Amino acid sequence: MKRLLLFESSVETLRFFSDRLAEEFVSMGYEVRLVRIHEPFRHLNELCDFIIPHETIMITFNFHGIQREAIFHTKEGILLWELYDVACINIIVDHPFYYYEELQYLPKRYLQICIDGDHNDYMKRFYPDILCGEPMPLAGCDYRHTFFPHSTFSPEEDVIDPAGYLPDARNESLSQTPVFKRSTDVVFTGCFTQPDFFLPYMKRNGAEYDAFYHDILDDLLADPDQCIHTVYLRHLNRELPELTEEELKNVMNKMIFLDLWIRFTFRGRVIQTLLDADIPVHCIGAGWETLSAGKKDILTHTPYSDTAVCLKAISEARISLNVMPWFKRGAHDRIYSSMINGAVCVTDKSSYLSEHFKDNDMLCYYDLKHLSALPSTVTHLLRHPDTMQKIADRAKSYAGEHLTWHRFAEKLVPYFSAL
């Protein structure tokens, strides 16, 4: 029987994902420990006692636990996972070009899961020696009154056995309110940053680089269906054809601000389009007070607190709006959580979504190139609650069976033997 380690980092969403996987693996019969990444780390001996060399697997998100953290190294500088021959499954929820540094320092027994097909293609080209699994979009989750871990945990606990908390954590989901009785018309769960925030990064190397960066953004704005690293490479190969593969990786890592600029630009445009059409929107997340919109009086805003708050808001909304974070061959967990919680998800497309979901069947699509049509899509839905309920019911039935953290955990299991 494999023993599993999962990690609680400082990033709330990633802690939430780890906690959900911990619940599922415990329910499947695995021995699991949640490891808190913080200092001082007081229970290293307890962690080492749990590990069975060659038979323990760590499952982490975005390189947490393998980012050269001092707490997971011996006094001689040896990585704990190497010392005990712990295998690593790392699920990265951003484009791999965010992790140029991290990808240079991997444990020997390592497998990477990407959540978008374009991300896998990037890995095949630039890191062909790194073992990657099939692309796996993240799972959705239903709202509950209480989520594990409980606030009663001692802040001194470093190594947590989730089995003792499982009966309370996996209580029955709340009965969901029908669409027509829900209190919110449109909700969006996600933060916002004014794109102008990134302008200093574009200008820092002078006018020539500024123009180069704006050419890339103009390309993405004109055709938002494009894979972002493909656009990067097209412009880099034209302007700097002498760059080696290693230099290309490094340069793309230094252009992360363009990825953030384009995603927040469209996020703002989508919300502003609805407000301009007199459709109220409730946004949950930091930064929405900075949106430059003419009708901000119908924008309500809740500062981000945690994932549970977002799930509760979705469970109380008729429509849960999604704007993809530039995953063109993947999905986002916001979509699946919307489906599971009985809201109608209205989202822009990706090739992955189009292959798996027909328009107006279990979700509804809009086009980033034709945002002027979005208000009529939303208005039509709100005026036809019976239609919305049918979409929501089909989505909930399917997602509750196929798009859960339990299914995600099951898909990870075959990789255990591959390591």
C-alpha positions, 0 to 999 in steps of 0.5 A, a space after each residue: 500500500 502506497 503512502 501519500 504526502 500532500 502539502 498545505 502551502 501559503 496559497 489558499 486555493 492550492 491548500 484547498 485542492 490538497 485538502 480535497 485530494 487528501 479526503 478522497 485518498 483517505 476514503 480510498 484506503 490510502 494512508 495520507 499525511 498533510 504537510 504544512 509548509 511553514 517555519 518553524 517546522 517542528 515535527 520532522 521526525 514524525 514526517 520521516 517516521 511516516 515515510 516508507 522509502 520507495 513506497 511513498 508518493 508526494 502529490 503537490 501543486 506548483 512545485 510546493 515542497 520541491 522549491 528548495 525549501 530549507 525545512 525539507 533539506 538535511 543539514 548537509 543540504 540533501 533533499 529529504 525526498 531524495 534521501 528517502 526515495 519519495 516519488 513526486 507528482 507535481 500538478 501545475 495549474 499555470 503555464 509551465 513558462 512560469 516555472 523556469 527556475 523550478 524546472 531546473 531543480 527536480 527530484 529524480 522520481 518526478 512526474 508532472 501533470 499539466 491542466 492544458 494540452 498546450 502546456 503539455 506541448 510546451 513541455 514536450 518541446 522544451 523539456 522532453 526528458 521530464 516525464 509528464 502525464 496526460 493533461 488533466 483539468 482540475 476538478 469541481 467541488 460542491 459547497 458545504 458548511 464546513 470544509 476540512 481542515 477545521 480551525 481547531 487545528 493547532 498552529 504548531 501541527 506540521 504533519 496532519 493525519 486527515 483521517 481523523 477529521 474525515 467524518 466531519 469533513 465529508 458531511 452531506 452537501 446542502 440541498 441546492 436552491 432552484 435557479 429561479 429562487 436564487 438571490 444573485 443573477 450573475 456572479 464572477 469569482 476571481 480577482 482583478 488587476 488593472 492592466 495598466 499595472 503591468 505597463 512599467 514592466 513593458 517600458 523598463 527596457 526602453 521604447 524598442 522592447 515596449 513596442 515589441 511587447 505591445 505587438 504581442 498583445 495586439 496579436 493576442 487581442 486580435 485573435 484570442 483563440 491563440 496559444 500564448 506561448 505560440 504567439 510568444 515564439 512567433 514574435 521572438 523567432 522573428 525579432 531575435 532568431 539567434 536565441 537558443 532553446 534555453 534562451 527562449 525558455 528564459 525569455 518567455 519566463 521574463 514575459 509573464 506580465 504579458 500573460 497577466 495583462 491579457 487575461 486581466 484585460 479580457 476579464 475586465 472587458 467581460 464584466 464591463 460589457 455586462 455592466 454597460 448593458 445594465 446587467 448587475 454583476 457580483 464579483 468576489 475577489 480583490 481589485 474590482 474596485 479599480 475597474 474602469 467602468 461607467 456603470 459601477 453602481 450595479 457592480 457589487 464586490 466582495 473582497 476575496 476570503 477563501 474558496 468556500 466563500 466563492 463556492 457559496 456564492 456560486 451556489 446562490 447564483 443563477 449564472 456563474 460567469 467564467 473567463 478562461 485564464 488563457 487555457 485554450 486546450 483545457 478547462 478551469 475548475 470554476 466551470 466544474 464547480 459552477 456545474 456541480 453547484 447548480 448554477 448555469 456556467 457562461 464561459 468563453 470557449 476552449 477546444 477542450 470545452 468544445 470537444 466535451 460540452 455542446 453549447 446550451 446543453 450543460 453550459 453556455 458559450 460566448 466569444 471573446 471576439 464578439 463580446 457585444 453578443 454576451 449581454 443578449 446571451 445572459 439576458 435570454 437565460 435570465 428571462 427563461 428560468 425553465 431553460 436555465 434549470 434544465 441546463 443546470 440539472 444536466 450539468 449537475 448530474 454529469 459533473 457530480 459524477 465525472 468532474 469531482 475531486 474523487 474522479 481526479 484522484 482516481 485518475 492519478 492512481 495509475 501514475 503511482 506505479 509509473 513512478 
